Amino acid sequence: MENIEYIIIESGKAIQPFNYSVGMYGSKFFHELKNNRKFLGVRCPKCKKVYVPPRRVCADCFVEMKEFVEVGPKGTIGTFTILRFAFIDPETGTQKPIPYGYGFIKLDGADTLFQHYIDVHDESKIKIGARVEPVFSDDKKGTIKDILYFRVID
């Protein structure tokens, strides 16, 4: 494993009494996302399952995984919801704009589902099996917010 700087995640403007590290694999994932706009997964040497985001141990085989592989960036919606109930966003302390979509996306080449926002400007296009691609923020910070949302592609 190369020597990389760990990324510390903060909770935005909301006051929290802690920070936490995303660890070696999470840091590698976020560095690649920030610097190259690429998604990294990790492949199990035994069952060949690819996890995104990467994790150290296979959930099925309980073996350590070290083989990082590029996946996506496009994928398929596995499941989703459109939220229409307003609430206070814990990251900002302000009301979250509604409606907004949230989904579980199977990135091309991955075997697990990746959770993120889905653009809902045309709700008729959002369905299980729809193809999506990420829309990246111009303000790269090395966090999950480097991806603004996924949008349905035709």
C-alpha positions in Angstrom: 0.0 0.0 0.0 1.4 3.4 -1.0 2.0 6.0 1.6 -1.0 8.4 1.4 -2.3 11.2 3.6 -5.5 10.3 5.5 -8.6 12.4 4.8 -10.5 13.8 7.8 -14.3 14.2 7.3 -16.0 17.1 9.1 -19.8 17.6 9.5 -20.0 21.0 7.7 -21.3 23.9 9.7 -23.1 21.7 12.2 -21.3 21.4 15.5 -20.1 17.9 16.2 -17.8 17.0 19.1 -15.6 14.8 16.8 -13.9 14.2 13.5 -13.1 10.8 12.1 -10.8 9.2 9.6 -12.1 7.3 6.6 -9.1 5.0 6.9 -6.5 3.8 4.4 -9.0 2.5 1.8 -11.5 5.4 2.1 -8.6 7.9 1.8 -7.4 6.2 -1.4 -11.0 6.2 -2.7 -11.4 10.0 -2.0 -8.0 11.0 -3.3 -8.7 9.2 -6.6 -12.1 10.8 -6.8 -10.7 14.3 -6.1 -7.6 14.2 -8.2 -8.8 12.1 -11.2 -12.6 11.9 -11.0 -12.3 8.1 -10.9 -14.1 5.6 -8.8 -12.0 2.9 -7.1 -13.3 -0.4 -5.9 -11.4 -3.3 -4.3 -11.6 -7.0 -5.6 -11.8 -10.0 -3.4 -9.0 -12.5 -4.3 -11.2 -15.4 -3.5 -14.8 -14.7 -4.8 -13.8 -11.8 -7.1 -16.6 -9.6 -5.8 -15.8 -5.8 -6.3 -16.7 -3.5 -3.4 -17.4 0.2 -3.9 -16.5 2.1 -1.9 -13.5 -0.1 -1.0 -13.3 -2.0 2.2 -10.5 -4.0 3.7 -12.2 -7.4 4.2 -14.6 -9.3 2.0 -18.1 -9.6 3.6 -18.6 -13.1 2.2 -15.1 -14.7 2.3 -13.6 -12.8 5.3 -10.3 -12.4 3.5 -8.2 -9.3 3.1 -8.6 -7.4 -0.2 -5.7 -5.5 -1.7 -6.4 -5.3 -5.4 -7.8 -1.9 -6.3 -9.7 -1.6 -9.6 -11.3 1.3 -11.4 -15.1 1.1 -11.8 -17.8 3.3 -13.4 -18.1 6.1 -13.7 -21.4 5.2 -15.2 -23.8 2.8 -13.6 -27.4 1.6 -13.1 -30.0 2.5 -10.5 -30.6 -0.5 -8.3 -33.2 1.2 -6.2 -34.1 4.8 -5.3 -36.5 7.1 -3.4 -37.7 10.6 -4.1 -38.0 12.5 -0.8 -40.7 15.1 -0.5 -40.6 15.7 3.2 -38.6 18.8 4.3 -36.2 18.4 7.2 -33.2 20.1 8.6 -30.0 19.0 7.0 -27.6 18.0 9.8 -24.6 19.0 7.6 -25.7 22.6 7.0 -28.3 23.3 9.7 -30.7 24.6 7.0 -33.8 23.0 5.5 -33.0 20.5 2.8 -34.6 21.5 -0.5 -37.2 19.1 -1.8 -37.9 17.1 -3.7 -34.6 15.3 -4.1 -33.6 11.8 -5.2 -31.5 9.3 -3.4 -30.5 6.0 -4.8 -28.3 3.0 -4.7 -26.2 2.8 -7.9 -24.4 -0.3 -9.3 -21.3 1.3 -10.9 -20.1 -0.5 -14.0 -17.6 -3.2 -12.9 -18.8 -3.2 -9.3 -20.8 -5.8 -7.4 -22.1 -3.6 -4.6 -24.4 -0.6 -4.7 -23.1 2.9 -4.1 -25.4 5.4 -2.4 -25.8 9.0 -3.6 -28.1 11.7 -4.7 -30.0 11.4 -8.1 -31.1 14.4 -10.1 -34.9 14.6 -10.2 -35.6 17.4 -12.7 -37.3 14.8 -14.9 -38.8 12.2 -12.5 -40.3 10.2 -15.4 -36.7 9.0 -16.3 -35.9 7.8 -12.8 -36.5 4.1 -12.5 -34.8 0.9 -11.5 -32.4 -0.1 -14.2 -32.0 3.4 -15.6 -28.4 4.3 -16.6 -26.8 7.2 -14.8 -23.5 9.1 -14.8 -22.0 11.3 -12.1 -22.0 15.1 -12.1 -18.9 16.4 -10.4 -18.5 19.6 -8.4 -15.9 22.1 -9.7 -14.9 22.6 -6.0 -12.9 19.5 -5.3 -12.3 18.7 -1.6 -11.7 15.0 -1.5 -15.1 14.2 0.0 -18.3 12.5 -1.2 -19.6 16.0 -2.1 -17.1 16.0 -5.0 -20.0 14.2 -6.7 -23.0 16.6 -6.8 -25.4 13.9 -7.9 -26.0 11.2 -10.6 -28.1 12.1 -13.6 -30.1 9.7 -15.8 -28.6 9.3 -19.3 -30.5 8.3 -22.4 
